[in-house]
Amino acid sequence: MASQEVVYEIDGAEIAVCLAGDRSKPALLLIHGFPSSSASFRNVIDTLARDCFVITPDLPGFGKSAPIEHPTFSRFADLMEGLLAQLGVESFHLYLHDYGAAVALHLATRAPRRIRSLIVQNANAHATGMGPQWSATQAYWKDPTPQREAEATAHLTFEGIRDQYVGGVPEDIATQIEARLWEEDWRSMSLPGRLETQRALVLDYRSHFARFRILQNLGRSCAYTRADRRSLTCLHMAPQLGGILPARELFVFGEWSFTYTRINPTRNHMHR
């Protein structure tokens, strides 16, 4: 079944979503990260749709979804719940990545029994994930002045978006990543209201940070246990999971970079 792009109106917001696969099969909700959109999954949707009903939305202010007023990760989760309700989805596999984790983990903690499994890639849910690169952002959270904001949002430039793709990536891999990807992300981010969305989310990420203690109890509350046939698949998050899902069914696949369309089996990298 060919994928289709649909725009749903949900509580006053317009949410663009790509759908693929048979709706009678288990649903798989793919939530993208910063700075991209559902286009991140373009090369895997058809394969996943052989076994799942694949749902890949653009979060508000990303891709083809319009910005909303007062954007927060909790509000984004509300809209994802509304999308699932319109699609008639009761339970689903949940993929979370980067900013998508701050949205998806709201879904997982609100209604844990709806979640068939968690698939985690480059997502943070523990204080150990807050390294020195977060110092300017954390200072902004504590003292949200214009100067602090400028320091915390300095990555919201064309060069900063490019670095999301190739920063710290070995040169032989970086040269395989097409410039059109970050060029499209920056074009989209430069549309009216979108940089404002990004600035708001940088500040609101402190609400996700504040939930880390709650998320450490996620394994006990949602019981992703072998008996329930539930599991958590982890990509590049293993050091953070010991206190979150102890003694659960956990599958770890190396330490891959944030882009995720094609796997090079000779390296611990997944790249577009």
Sequence and secondary structure as in RCSB ss.txt:
>XXXX:A:sequence
MASQEVVYEIDGAEIAVCLAGDRSKPALLLIHGFPSSSASFRNVIDTLARDCFVITPDLPGFGKSAPIEHPTFSR
FADLMEGLLAQLGVESFHLYLHDYGAAVALHLATRAPRRIRSLIVQNANAHATGMGPQWSATQAYWKDPTPQREA
EATAHLTFEGIRDQYVGGVPEDIATQIEARLWEEDWRSMSLPGRLETQRALVLDYRSHFARFRILQNLGRSCAYT
RADRRSLTCLHMAPQLGGILPARELFVFGEWSFTYTRINPTRNHMHR
>XXXX:A:secstr
   EEEEEEETTEEEEEEEES TTS EEEEE  TT  GGGGTTTHHHHTTTSEEEEE  TTSTTS   SS  HHH
HHHHHHHHHHHHT  SEEEEEETHHHHHHHHHHHHSGGGEEEEEEES   SGGG  GGGHHHHHHHHS  HHHHH
HHTTT SHHHHHHHHHTT  HHHHTTS HHHHHHHHHHHTSTTHHHHHHHHHHHHHHHHHTHHHHHTHHHHH   
TTTT EEEEES HHHHTTTSTTS EEE     S  SEEETTTTEEE 
